[in-house]
Amino acid sequence: MDRRDLADLLVFEAVAEAGSFTRAAARLGRAQSGLSHIVAELEARLGVALLARTTRSVRLTEDGQRLLDQVSPALRQISSGLDQVKSGGDEITGKVRLSMTEDAAVRILVPVLPEFLKAHPAVKVDIRVDDRLSNIVAEGFDAGIRYGSHLEMDMIALPLGQDLKAVIVGSPVYFAKRGLPKSLKDLSEHECINIRTQSHDDVFLWRFRSGDRTIDLPVPGRVLVNGTQTILSAALAGLGLAYTFAPLVSEHISAGRLDCCLDEFCPTWPGYHLYYPSRRQKSKALDALISHLRSNLQNAPPIHG
């Protein structure tokens, strides 16, 4: 093996995962032109094109994909081995970078972090809260937590809890003024709090079940929001009906601050999953966090809604 190959393969992996020389250069703290030169020299030594370049992005060629699949696990293992040597061998060290929604952070991750960090004092956890569906590979995250229906392609996904029942809720004040919808057609006569999806910048269609049919329904409304907590606040303020999940509003329903309607049409959605790239070997820090999460969730009492 040429002595330059290992360093050049690390650059190639960074560019391939970022999908851009610019993003890879920012992540590595190096000049974009230097990375382009390194990959070009690697391609010349191997005698194959690894990346197909355009003015806006790069994508893997067939040879490039095959090489990445072969070398990524080895590169991650080398990195993990170096970390262990630095830390004295057995202690788990490193940083885990995670992308997730605010609700996932508050409900799933934060409650288990105190014990995890106490057990692993050399591990750091970097959390980015974002309702937008991130490309965790391109943006340099180790893993993400999202609903099972919103996972990226080519990922290993591990369930972190039970499935979630959808609910339509409104405040007693709202129902006193507008009445209770009895059918899906009745929604056309109501104010609905619409949800803008940050991933695609479009309006979420409310999903229902009628017999064996799935119905994705556009609903009327003058309020459009893009955050879970804002949706809940708007419903509590009497601004209209909200589409959400039972565990998020169970306390408000029990306290009489919100009421449900159209329960017979509301489906169950896949619950939260932790996901990470299938072609990338997990770091020991991420592996330890996954084990801690699953252990705590298995022992937790069920959430009723």
C-alpha positions as CSV (number, residue, x, y, z in Angstrom):
1,M,0.0,0.0,0.0
2,D,1.3,3.5,-0.9
3,R,2.1,5.4,2.3
4,R,-0.2,8.2,1.2
5,D,-3.2,5.9,0.8
6,L,-4.5,6.0,4.4
7,A,-4.6,9.7,4.7
8,D,-6.1,10.1,1.2
9,L,-8.8,7.5,2.0
10,L,-9.8,9.5,5.0
11,V,-10.3,12.6,2.8
12,F,-12.1,10.5,0.2
13,E,-14.5,9.2,2.9
14,A,-15.2,12.7,4.2
15,V,-16.0,14.1,0.7
16,A,-18.2,11.1,-0.2
17,E,-20.2,11.3,3.0
18,A,-20.6,15.1,2.8
19,G,-21.5,14.9,-0.9
20,S,-19.5,18.1,-1.5
21,F,-15.9,19.2,-1.4
22,T,-17.0,22.5,0.2
23,R,-18.8,20.8,3.1
24,A,-16.0,18.2,3.6
25,A,-13.4,21.1,3.7
26,A,-15.4,22.8,6.4
27,R,-15.7,19.7,8.5
28,L,-11.9,18.9,8.1
29,G,-10.8,22.5,8.4
30,R,-8.8,22.3,5.2
31,A,-8.9,24.1,1.8
32,Q,-11.4,22.8,-0.8
33,S,-8.8,22.9,-3.5
34,G,-6.5,20.7,-1.5
35,L,-9.1,18.1,-1.0
36,S,-9.9,18.0,-4.7
37,H,-6.2,17.5,-5.5
38,I,-5.9,14.7,-3.0
39,V,-8.9,12.8,-4.4
40,A,-7.6,13.3,-7.9
41,E,-4.2,11.9,-7.0
42,L,-5.9,8.9,-5.3
43,E,-8.0,8.3,-8.4
44,A,-4.8,8.5,-10.6
45,R,-3.0,5.9,-8.4
46,L,-6.0,3.5,-8.4
47,G,-6.7,4.0,-12.1
48,V,-10.5,4.5,-11.6
49,A,-12.9,7.5,-11.1
50,L,-14.2,7.4,-7.6
51,L,-16.4,10.6,-7.7
52,A,-18.6,12.1,-10.4
53,R,-18.3,15.8,-10.0
54,T,-20.8,18.5,-10.9
55,T,-20.8,22.2,-10.3
56,R,-22.9,21.8,-7.1
57,S,-22.1,18.4,-5.7
58,V,-20.3,15.1,-6.1
59,R,-21.6,11.6,-6.1
60,L,-19.9,8.2,-5.9
61,T,-19.2,6.2,-9.0
62,E,-19.8,2.5,-8.8
63,D,-16.1,2.0,-8.1
64,G,-16.2,4.7,-5.5
65,Q,-19.2,3.2,-3.7
66,R,-17.5,-0.2,-3.7
67,L,-14.3,1.3,-2.2
68,L,-16.2,3.2,0.4
69,D,-18.1,0.1,1.5
70,Q,-14.8,-1.7,1.9
71,V,-12.7,0.9,3.7
72,S,-15.2,2.7,5.9
73,P,-15.5,0.0,8.6
74,A,-11.7,-0.4,8.7
75,L,-11.1,3.4,9.0
76,R,-13.6,3.6,11.8
77,Q,-11.9,0.7,13.6
78,I,-8.6,2.4,13.3
79,S,-10.0,5.6,14.7
80,S,-11.6,3.7,17.6
81,G,-8.4,1.8,18.3
82,L,-6.4,5.1,18.5
83,D,-9.0,6.6,20.9
84,Q,-8.7,3.6,23.2
85,V,-4.9,3.8,23.2
86,K,-5.1,7.5,24.1
87,S,-7.5,6.8,27.0
88,G,-5.5,3.9,28.4
89,G,-7.4,1.0,26.7
90,D,-10.6,0.1,28.4
91,E,-12.2,3.5,29.2
92,I,-14.8,4.6,26.6
93,T,-14.0,8.1,25.3
94,G,-15.1,10.4,22.5
95,K,-18.0,12.6,21.4
96,V,-21.4,11.4,20.2
97,R,-23.1,13.9,17.9
98,L,-26.8,13.4,17.6
99,S,-29.6,15.1,15.6
100,M,-33.2,14.9,16.9
101,T,-36.5,16.7,17.4
102,E,-37.0,18.8,20.6
103,D,-39.6,16.3,21.8
104,A,-37.2,13.4,21.3
105,A,-34.5,15.2,23.2
106,V,-36.8,16.1,26.1
107,R,-38.7,12.8,26.3
108,I,-36.2,10.2,25.2
109,L,-32.6,11.3,25.6
110,V,-32.2,13.9,28.4
111,P,-33.9,11.7,31.1
112,V,-31.3,9.0,30.7
113,L,-28.2,11.2,30.2
114,P,-27.3,11.8,33.9
115,E,-26.7,8.1,34.6
116,F,-25.0,7.6,31.2
117,L,-22.5,10.5,31.7
118,K,-21.8,9.4,35.3
119,A,-21.0,5.9,34.0
120,H,-18.8,7.3,31.1
121,P,-17.1,10.4,32.4
122,A,-14.8,10.6,29.3
123,V,-17.7,10.7,26.8
124,K,-19.3,14.0,25.5
125,V,-22.8,14.2,24.0
126,D,-23.5,16.9,21.4
127,I,-27.2,17.3,20.7
128,R,-28.7,19.3,17.8
129,V,-32.4,19.9,18.2
130,D,-34.0,20.4,14.8
131,D,-37.4,19.4,13.4
132,R,-35.9,19.3,10.0
133,L,-34.9,15.8,8.8
134,S,-31.1,16.0,8.7
135,N,-28.8,14.1,6.4
136,I,-26.8,12.8,9.4
137,V,-24.0,11.5,7.2
138,A,-23.5,14.7,5.2
139,E,-23.8,16.9,8.4
140,G,-21.3,14.8,10.4
141,F,-23.7,13.3,13.0
142,D,-23.1,9.8,14.5
143,A,-26.8,9.1,14.8
144,G,-30.3,10.6,14.9
145,I,-33.6,10.1,16.7
146,R,-36.8,10.4,14.6
147,Y,-40.2,8.9,14.2
148,G,-40.0,5.6,12.4
149,S,-41.9,7.0,9.5
150,H,-39.3,9.7,8.9
151,L,-36.0,7.8,8.7
152,E,-33.3,8.2,6.0
153,M,-32.6,5.5,3.5
154,D,-29.7,3.1,4.0
155,M,-29.8,3.3,7.8
156,I,-29.9,0.8,10.7
157,A,-32.8,1.7,12.9
158,L,-33.4,0.7,16.5
159,P,-36.8,1.3,18.1
160,L,-36.7,3.3,21.3
161,G,-40.2,3.0,22.5
162,Q,-43.8,2.1,21.7
163,D,-45.8,3.2,18.7
164,L,-47.6,6.5,19.0
165,K,-51.4,7.0,18.7
166,A,-52.4,10.1,16.8
167,V,-55.0,12.3,18.3
168,I,-57.0,15.4,17.2
169,V,-57.3,17.8,20.1
170,G,-58.9,21.2,20.8
171,S,-59.6,23.3,23.8
172,P,-63.0,23.2,25.6
173,V,-63.4,26.9,24.7
174,Y,-62.9,26.1,21.0
175,F,-65.3,23.2,21.0
176,A,-67.9,25.3,22.8
177,K,-67.8,27.8,20.0
178,R,-67.3,25.5,17.0
179,G,-68.8,22.2,18.0
180,L,-67.3,18.7,17.8
181,P,-66.5,17.3,14.4
182,K,-68.2,13.9,13.9
183,S,-66.7,12.9,10.6
184,L,-63.7,13.7,8.5
185,K,-65.9,15.9,6.2
186,D,-66.7,18.0,9.2
187,L,-63.1,19.2,9.4
188,S,-63.8,21.5,6.4
189,E,-65.9,23.6,8.7
190,H,-63.2,23.9,11.4
191,E,-60.1,25.9,12.1
192,C,-57.1,23.5,12.0
193,I,-53.6,24.3,13.1
194,N,-51.5,23.3,10.1
195,I,-48.0,22.0,10.3
196,R,-45.2,23.1,8.0
197,T,-42.6,20.3,7.6
198,Q,-39.1,21.7,7.8
199,S,-37.6,18.9,5.7
200,H,-39.6,19.6,2.6
201,D,-41.0,23.0,3.4
202,D,-44.6,21.9,2.6
203,V,-47.8,21.5,4.6
204,F,-48.3,18.2,6.5
205,L,-51.4,16.3,5.4
206,W,-53.4,15.0,8.3
207,R,-53.3,11.2,8.1
208,F,-56.3,9.1,9.0
209,R,-57.5,5.5,8.7
210,S,-61.0,4.5,7.5
211,G,-61.4,0.8,7.4
212,D,-58.4,-0.5,5.4
213,R,-57.8,2.8,3.7
214,T,-55.2,5.4,4.6
215,I,-56.4,9.0,4.0
216,D,-54.0,11.9,3.7
217,L,-56.2,15.0,4.1
218,P,-55.4,18.7,3.6
219,V,-57.2,20.7,6.3
220,P,-58.3,24.3,6.4
221,G,-56.8,26.8,8.9
222,R,-55.4,30.2,9.2
223,V,-52.5,29.3,11.6
224,L,-49.4,27.5,10.2
225,V,-46.6,26.4,12.6
226,N,-43.5,24.3,12.4
227,G,-42.8,23.2,16.0
228,T,-44.3,20.6,18.3
229,Q,-44.5,23.0,21.3
230,T,-46.0,25.8,19.2
231,I,-48.7,23.4,17.9
232,L,-49.6,22.5,21.5
233,S,-49.6,26.1,22.7
234,A,-51.8,27.1,19.8
235,A,-54.3,24.4,20.6
236,L,-54.3,25.3,24.3
237,A,-55.0,28.9,23.3
238,G,-58.1,27.9,21.5
239,L,-56.8,28.7,18.0
240,G,-58.1,25.5,16.5
241,L,-57.7,21.7,16.2
242,A,-54.3,20.1,16.4
243,Y,-53.0,16.9,15.0
244,T,-50.5,15.4,17.5
245,F,-49.6,12.2,19.5
246,A,-51.4,11.0,22.6
247,P,-48.4,11.0,25.0
248,L,-47.6,14.6,24.2
249,V,-51.0,15.8,25.4
250,S,-52.1,13.2,27.9
251,E,-51.6,15.5,30.9
252,H,-53.6,18.3,29.3
253,I,-56.4,15.9,28.5
254,S,-56.5,14.5,32.0
255,A,-56.5,18.1,33.4
256,G,-59.4,19.1,31.1
257,R,-57.3,21.6,29.2
258,L,-57.8,19.7,25.9
259,D,-60.4,17.3,24.5
260,C,-60.2,14.7,21.8
261,C,-62.3,14.1,18.7
262,L,-62.4,11.7,15.7
263,D,-60.5,9.0,17.7
264,E,-61.9,6.3,15.5
265,F,-60.1,7.7,12.5
266,C,-56.8,8.4,14.1
267,P,-54.0,5.9,13.2
268,T,-51.0,4.6,15.1
269,W,-47.6,5.8,13.9
270,P,-44.2,4.1,14.3
271,G,-42.5,5.4,17.5
272,Y,-39.1,6.9,18.0
273,H,-36.1,5.1,16.5
274,L,-32.4,5.8,16.8
275,Y,-30.7,5.4,13.4
276,Y,-27.2,5.5,12.1
277,P,-25.4,4.7,8.8
278,S,-25.4,1.0,7.9
279,R,-22.0,1.2,6.2
280,R,-20.3,3.0,9.2
281,Q,-19.0,1.0,12.2
282,K,-20.4,2.5,15.4
283,S,-18.0,4.1,17.8
284,K,-17.7,2.6,21.3
285,A,-19.3,5.8,22.7
286,L,-22.3,5.5,20.5
287,D,-22.6,1.8,21.2
288,A,-22.6,2.5,24.9
289,L,-25.2,5.2,24.6
290,I,-27.5,2.9,22.5
291,S,-27.2,0.1,25.1
292,H,-28.0,2.6,27.9
293,L,-31.0,4.0,26.0
294,R,-32.5,0.6,25.3
295,S,-31.9,-0.7,28.8
296,N,-33.7,2.3,30.4
297,L,-36.6,2.3,27.9
298,Q,-37.2,-1.4,28.5
299,N,-37.4,-0.8,32.3
300,A,-39.6,2.3,31.9
301,P,-43.3,2.2,32.7
302,P,-45.6,2.4,29.6
303,I,-46.8,5.8,28.5
304,H,-50.6,6.0,28.4
305,G,-52.5,8.5,26.3
